[in-house]
């Protein structure tokens, strides 16, 4: 599987599972916003080779995900609580996969593909 697809799937699945687990704990707007992003990522899987500009929109979203998560008080607090319970630890792992690993893999895949050309 190409790294670019893997990164999108990893991000989408992590965000989807995390948003479901946080359904009654965060404001509804965050859940809806996350689900919109998940749908966009899934649609992008099918259209990324057809519309080249989509790669760069996803690049911007990947960079924003890293920046916003790194500066979010809730995410920083969640990191501090890592290991305190299975529930929190699971959410932290999903956060790391969805907001850091997936986006970083996407950036690496995009750079690698562009350097090959």
Residue frames as a rotation matrix with the C-alpha (Angstrom) as fourth column:
UNK 1
0.588 0.809 0.000 0.00
0.809 -0.588 0.000 0.00
0.000 0.000 -1.000 0.00
UNK 2
-0.069 -0.604 0.794 1.32
0.482 -0.717 -0.503 3.41
0.873 0.348 0.341 -0.85
UNK 3
-0.676 -0.321 -0.663 2.40
0.734 -0.219 -0.643 5.44
0.061 -0.921 0.384 2.16
UNK 4
-0.917 0.345 0.201 0.15
-0.319 -0.936 0.152 8.34
0.241 0.075 0.968 1.16
UNK 5
-0.016 0.951 -0.309 -2.95
-0.325 0.288 0.901 6.11
0.945 0.115 0.305 1.34
UNK 6
-0.092 -0.098 -0.991 -1.81
0.748 0.650 -0.134 4.45
0.658 -0.753 0.014 4.55
UNK 7
-0.927 -0.319 -0.199 -1.35
0.371 -0.682 -0.630 7.85
0.065 -0.658 0.751 6.22
UNK 8
-0.610 0.769 0.191 -4.84
-0.626 -0.616 0.478 8.99
0.485 0.173 0.857 5.21
UNK 9
0.186 0.676 -0.713 -6.44
0.007 0.725 0.689 5.75
0.982 -0.134 0.130 6.40
UNK 10
-0.396 -0.435 -0.808 -4.49
0.796 0.277 -0.539 5.83
0.458 -0.857 0.237 9.68
UNK 11
-0.995 0.014 0.096 -5.53
-0.051 -0.918 -0.394 9.42
0.083 -0.397 0.914 10.33
UNK 12
-0.341 0.940 -0.026 -9.18
-0.634 -0.209 0.744 8.87
0.694 0.270 0.667 9.39
UNK 13
0.174 0.402 -0.899 -9.58
0.308 0.845 0.437 5.72
0.935 -0.353 0.023 11.49
UNK 14
-0.619 -0.485 -0.617 -7.80
0.731 -0.069 -0.679 7.23
0.287 -0.872 0.397 14.50
UNK 15
-0.937 0.294 0.187 -9.91
-0.322 -0.936 -0.143 10.40
0.133 -0.194 0.972 14.38
UNK 16
-0.128 0.946 -0.296 -13.12
-0.469 0.206 0.859 8.43
0.874 0.249 0.418 13.88
UNK 17
0.071 0.114 -0.991 -12.53
0.624 0.770 0.133 6.07
0.779 -0.627 -0.016 16.80
UNK 18
-0.816 -0.448 -0.365 -11.33
0.565 -0.485 -0.667 8.94
0.122 -0.751 0.649 19.02
UNK 19
-0.775 0.572 0.268 -14.37
-0.518 -0.819 0.248 11.07
0.361 0.053 0.931 18.21
UNK 20
0.136 0.825 -0.549 -16.70
-0.123 0.564 0.816 8.18
0.983 -0.044 0.178 18.98
UNK 21
-0.167 -0.279 -0.946 -14.96
0.829 0.479 -0.288 7.56
0.533 -0.832 0.151 22.32
UNK 22
-0.905 -0.248 -0.344 -15.26
0.399 -0.773 -0.493 11.27
-0.143 -0.584 0.799 23.20
UNK 23
-0.479 0.762 0.436 -18.85
0.531 -0.144 0.835 11.63
0.699 0.631 -0.335 21.98
UNK 24
0.584 0.805 -0.107 -20.39
0.545 -0.291 0.786 12.69
0.602 -0.518 -0.608 25.30
UNK 25
0.326 -0.558 -0.763 -17.29
0.865 -0.150 0.478 14.38
-0.381 -0.816 0.434 26.72
UNK 26
-0.798 -0.582 -0.159 -16.54
0.445 -0.746 0.496 17.16
-0.407 0.325 0.853 24.21
UNK 27
-0.217 0.735 -0.642 -18.79
-0.425 -0.664 -0.615 19.83
-0.879 0.139 0.457 22.68
UNK 28
0.435 0.539 0.721 -20.88
0.363 0.628 -0.688 18.47
-0.824 0.561 0.077 19.82
UNK 29
0.883 -0.108 -0.457 -19.27
-0.421 -0.615 -0.666 20.94
-0.209 0.781 -0.589 17.38
UNK 30
-0.138 -0.989 0.048 -15.88
-0.900 0.145 0.412 19.22
-0.414 0.014 -0.910 17.85
UNK 31
-0.283 0.117 0.952 -17.41
0.084 0.992 -0.097 15.83
-0.956 0.053 -0.290 17.12
UNK 32
0.761 0.621 0.189 -19.20
0.278 -0.050 -0.959 17.10
-0.586 0.783 -0.211 14.02
UNK 33
0.632 -0.597 -0.495 -16.06
-0.748 -0.636 -0.189 18.90
-0.201 0.490 -0.848 12.83
UNK 34
-0.385 -0.795 0.469 -13.98
-0.635 0.597 0.490 15.78
-0.670 -0.109 -0.734 13.31
UNK 35
0.010 0.471 0.882 -16.49
0.370 0.818 -0.441 13.66
-0.929 0.331 -0.166 11.42
UNK 36
0.917 0.250 -0.309 -16.48
-0.147 -0.508 -0.849 16.16
-0.370 0.824 -0.429 8.54
UNK 37
0.123 -0.959 -0.256 -12.69
-0.959 -0.181 0.217 15.87
-0.255 0.219 -0.942 8.38
UNK 38
-0.412 -0.236 0.880 -12.94
-0.198 0.966 0.167 12.05
-0.889 -0.106 -0.445 8.46
UNK 39
0.562 0.684 0.465 -15.42
0.380 0.286 -0.880 12.08
-0.735 0.671 -0.099 5.55
UNK 40
0.799 -0.335 -0.500 -13.13
-0.574 -0.673 -0.466 14.47
-0.180 0.660 -0.730 3.65
UNK 41
-0.238 -0.946 0.221 -10.14
-0.822 0.317 0.473 12.16
-0.517 -0.069 -0.853 4.23
UNK 42
-0.182 0.245 0.952 -12.09
0.205 0.957 -0.207 9.12
-0.962 0.157 -0.224 3.02
UNK 43
0.866 0.499 0.039 -13.29
0.176 -0.230 -0.957 10.94
-0.469 0.836 -0.287 -0.10
UNK 44
0.486 -0.766 -0.421 -9.72
-0.824 -0.562 0.072 12.13
-0.291 0.312 -0.904 -0.69
UNK 45
-0.222 -0.556 0.801 -8.55
-0.248 0.826 0.505 8.52
-0.943 -0.087 -0.322 -0.82
UNK 46
0.213 0.427 0.879 -10.56
0.691 0.570 -0.444 8.05
-0.691 0.702 -0.174 -3.99
UNK 47
0.925 0.298 0.234 -9.88
0.376 -0.649 -0.662 11.45
-0.045 0.700 -0.712 -5.59
UNK 48
0.531 -0.749 -0.395 -6.26
-0.062 -0.500 0.864 12.21
-0.845 -0.435 -0.312 -4.69
UNK 49
-0.446 -0.738 0.507 -4.85
0.468 0.291 0.834 10.92
-0.763 0.609 0.216 -7.98
UNK 50
0.110 0.584 0.804 -7.53
0.993 -0.103 -0.061 12.59
0.047 0.805 -0.592 -10.06
UNK 51
0.841 0.210 0.498 -7.22
0.199 -0.977 0.076 16.10
0.502 0.035 -0.864 -8.59
UNK 52
-0.016 -0.986 -0.168 -3.62
0.674 0.113 -0.730 17.13
0.739 -0.125 0.663 -7.96
UNK 53
-0.266 -0.062 0.962 -4.58
-0.370 -0.915 -0.161 20.22
0.890 -0.399 0.221 -5.91
UNK 54
0.773 0.633 -0.030 -6.11
-0.258 0.358 0.897 17.90
0.579 -0.686 0.441 -3.32
UNK 55
0.317 -0.752 -0.577 -2.62
0.770 0.560 -0.307 16.76
0.554 -0.347 0.757 -2.30
UNK 56
-0.645 -0.628 0.435 -1.76
0.320 -0.740 -0.592 20.30
0.693 -0.242 0.678 -1.29
UNK 57
0.154 0.770 0.620 -5.03
-0.610 -0.420 0.672 20.88
0.777 -0.481 0.405 0.57
UNK 58
0.858 0.128 -0.497 -4.26
0.212 0.793 0.570 17.71
0.468 -0.595 0.654 2.53
UNK 59
-0.168 -0.977 -0.129 -0.72
0.730 -0.035 -0.682 18.99
0.662 -0.209 0.720 3.14
UNK 60
-0.479 0.073 0.875 -2.13
-0.353 -0.929 -0.116 22.17
0.804 -0.364 0.471 4.67
UNK 61
0.611 0.774 0.165 -4.53
-0.518 0.233 0.823 20.12
0.598 -0.589 0.544 6.82
UNK 62
0.544 -0.490 -0.682 -1.66
0.610 0.788 -0.080 17.87
0.576 -0.373 0.727 7.97
UNK 63
-0.560 -0.785 0.265 0.44
0.422 -0.545 -0.725 20.85
0.713 -0.294 0.636 9.03
UNK 64
-0.212 0.578 0.788 -2.55
-0.637 -0.693 0.337 22.47
0.741 -0.431 0.515 10.75
UNK 65
0.734 0.497 -0.462 -3.36
-0.040 0.712 0.701 19.22
0.678 -0.496 0.542 12.60
UNK 66
0.053 -0.815 -0.577 0.13
0.828 0.359 -0.431 19.10
0.558 -0.455 0.694 14.06
UNK 67
-0.739 -0.368 0.564 0.18
0.106 -0.890 -0.443 22.80
0.665 -0.267 0.697 15.00
UNK 68
0.017 0.848 0.529 -3.32
-0.643 -0.396 0.656 22.92
0.766 -0.352 0.538 16.46
UNK 69
0.731 0.243 -0.638 -2.92
0.217 0.804 0.554 19.71
0.647 -0.543 0.535 18.44
UNK 70
-0.192 -0.915 -0.354 0.46
0.782 0.075 -0.618 20.85
0.593 -0.395 0.702 19.79
UNK 71
-0.874 -0.154 0.461 -1.03
-0.052 -0.913 -0.404 24.11
0.484 -0.377 0.790 21.03
UNK 72
0.124 0.992 -0.005 -4.34
-0.238 0.034 0.971 22.73
0.963 -0.119 0.240 22.34
UNK 73
-0.362 -0.207 0.909 -4.67
-0.901 -0.171 -0.398 22.87
0.238 -0.963 -0.125 26.10
UNK 74
0.609 0.678 0.411 -6.92
-0.747 0.665 0.009 19.81
-0.267 -0.313 0.911 26.10
UNK 75
0.815 -0.350 -0.463 -4.41
-0.049 0.753 -0.656 17.77
0.578 0.557 0.596 24.10
UNK 76
-0.233 -0.928 0.290 -1.50
-0.425 -0.171 -0.889 18.87
0.875 -0.330 -0.355 26.29
UNK 77
-0.109 0.289 0.951 -3.49
-0.988 0.073 -0.136 17.93
-0.109 -0.954 0.278 29.40
UNK 78
0.884 0.458 -0.092 -4.32
-0.467 0.869 -0.162 14.57
0.006 0.186 0.983 27.83
UNK 79
0.313 -0.859 -0.405 -0.61
-0.106 0.392 -0.914 13.91
0.944 0.329 0.032 27.32
UNK 80
-0.437 -0.483 0.759 -0.02
-0.758 -0.256 -0.600 14.65
0.484 -0.837 -0.254 31.00
UNK 81
0.180 0.634 0.752 -2.64
-0.901 0.414 -0.133 12.06
-0.396 -0.653 0.646 31.95
UNK 82
0.223 -0.160 -0.962 -1.09
-0.696 0.665 -0.272 9.35
0.683 0.730 0.037 29.76
UNK 83
-0.554 -0.478 -0.681 -1.10
-0.033 0.830 -0.556 6.01
0.832 -0.286 -0.476 31.57
UNK 84
-0.771 0.266 0.579 -3.58
-0.636 -0.276 -0.720 6.97
-0.032 -0.924 0.382 34.29
UNK 85
0.044 0.774 0.631 -6.30
-0.352 0.603 -0.716 4.75
-0.935 -0.190 0.299 32.88
UNK 86
-0.483 -0.179 0.857 -6.84
0.592 0.655 0.470 2.47
-0.646 0.734 -0.211 29.92
UNK 87
0.536 0.790 0.299 -9.46
0.788 -0.341 -0.512 4.85
-0.303 0.510 -0.805 28.53
UNK 88
0.779 -0.297 -0.552 -7.20
-0.259 -0.955 0.148 7.93
-0.571 0.027 -0.821 28.66
UNK 89
-0.267 -0.947 0.177 -4.21
-0.229 0.241 0.943 5.99
-0.936 0.211 -0.282 27.34
UNK 90
-0.171 0.301 0.938 -6.26
0.839 0.544 -0.022 4.67
-0.517 0.783 -0.346 24.42
UNK 91
0.856 0.517 0.007 -7.41
0.461 -0.757 -0.463 8.20
-0.234 0.400 -0.886 23.60
UNK 92
0.447 -0.776 -0.445 -3.82
-0.431 -0.622 0.653 9.45
-0.784 -0.100 -0.613 23.84
UNK 93
-0.466 -0.610 0.642 -2.58
0.251 0.605 0.756 6.77
-0.849 0.513 -0.129 21.45
UNK 94
0.217 0.639 0.738 -5.37
0.942 0.062 -0.330 7.63
-0.257 0.767 -0.588 19.02
UNK 95
0.897 0.061 -0.437 -4.48
0.037 -0.997 -0.061 11.32
-0.440 0.039 -0.897 19.35
UNK 96
-0.036 -0.991 -0.132 -0.83
-0.335 -0.112 0.936 10.60
-0.942 0.078 -0.327 18.60
UNK 97
-0.473 -0.107 0.874 -1.77
0.626 0.657 0.419 8.48
-0.620 0.746 -0.244 15.58
UNK 98
0.340 0.791 0.509 -4.41
0.928 -0.193 -0.319 10.88
-0.154 0.581 -0.799 14.24
UNK 99
0.982 0.107 -0.158 -2.77
0.103 -0.994 -0.032 14.24
-0.160 0.015 -0.987 14.88
UNK 100
0.345 -0.928 -0.141 0.95
-0.674 -0.349 0.651 13.43
-0.654 -0.129 -0.746 14.61
UNK 101
-0.390 -0.583 0.712 1.90
0.020 0.768 0.640 10.08
-0.921 0.264 -0.288 13.05
UNK 102
0.258 0.587 0.767 -0.67
0.803 0.312 -0.508 10.12
-0.537 0.747 -0.391 10.23
UNK 103
0.971 0.129 -0.201 -0.02
0.018 -0.878 -0.478 13.74
-0.239 0.460 -0.855 9.21
UNK 104
0.191 -0.971 -0.146 3.77
-0.658 -0.237 0.714 13.34
-0.728 -0.041 -0.684 9.44
UNK 105
-0.326 -0.256 0.910 3.61
0.366 0.853 0.371 10.19
-0.872 0.454 -0.184 7.30
UNK 106
0.661 0.621 0.422 1.49
0.654 -0.201 -0.729 12.10
-0.368 0.758 -0.539 4.77
UNK 107
0.801 -0.421 -0.427 4.03
-0.457 -0.889 0.018 14.94
-0.387 0.180 -0.904 4.62
UNK 108
-0.213 -0.919 0.332 6.90
-0.414 0.393 0.821 12.46
-0.885 0.038 -0.464 4.19
UNK 109
-0.069 0.260 0.963 5.00
0.663 0.733 -0.150 10.56
-0.745 0.628 -0.223 1.47
UNK 110
0.893 0.448 0.053 4.16
0.351 -0.617 -0.704 13.75
-0.282 0.647 -0.708 -0.42
UNK 111
0.503 -0.790 -0.350 7.74
-0.689 -0.611 0.389 15.03
-0.521 0.045 -0.852 -0.22
UNK 112
-0.330 -0.637 0.697 9.11
-0.094 0.756 0.647 11.66
-0.939 0.148 -0.309 -1.30
UNK 113
0.267 0.522 0.810 6.72
0.771 0.388 -0.505 11.46
-0.578 0.759 -0.299 -4.26
UNK 114
0.977 0.113 -0.179 7.56
0.007 -0.862 -0.506 15.00
-0.212 0.494 -0.844 -5.34
UNK 115
0.229 -0.967 -0.108 11.31
-0.684 -0.239 0.689 14.41
-0.692 -0.083 -0.717 -5.06
UNK 116
-0.120 -0.215 0.969 11.04
0.369 0.897 0.245 11.33
-0.921 0.387 -0.029 -7.31
UNK 117
0.738 0.532 0.415 9.75
0.575 -0.175 -0.799 13.50
-0.353 0.829 -0.435 -10.15
